[in-house]
Amino acid sequence: MPRTHKPYDATFRQQAVDLAQTSGKPYRDVARDLGVSVDTLRAWRHQQTTQPDTGPVAAAGKPSELERENQRLRRELAYTQRQREILKKALAICSEQPGLLGDSN
């Protein structure tokens, strides 16, 4: 029998199983709401429970790629921290001198 729809992506499957487990509704109701069969939903749940959770590290790739990503994130964090410090100083200055903000009170 040919398929009548495109295969569901992994994100949809994950969200469907999460919804079924957390909604408190019976699986048949969740499956009906999502437009899938209850057997399909149970199969997705079984696949998730039997597959080891590899997490984001396994999906990220090689160690060199991870190191480059870490360096990029460190630079981004340092930049954001500098911005926050500048904004704190600007707020302190403007609080001391309300006329700088254009208040004519």
Secondary structure, 3 states (H helix, E strand, C coil): CCCCCCCCCHHHHHHHHHHHHHCCCCHHHHHHHHCCCHHHHHHHHHHHHHCCCCHHHHHHCCHHHHHHHHHHHHHHHHHHHHHHHHHHHHHHHHHHCHHHHCCCC
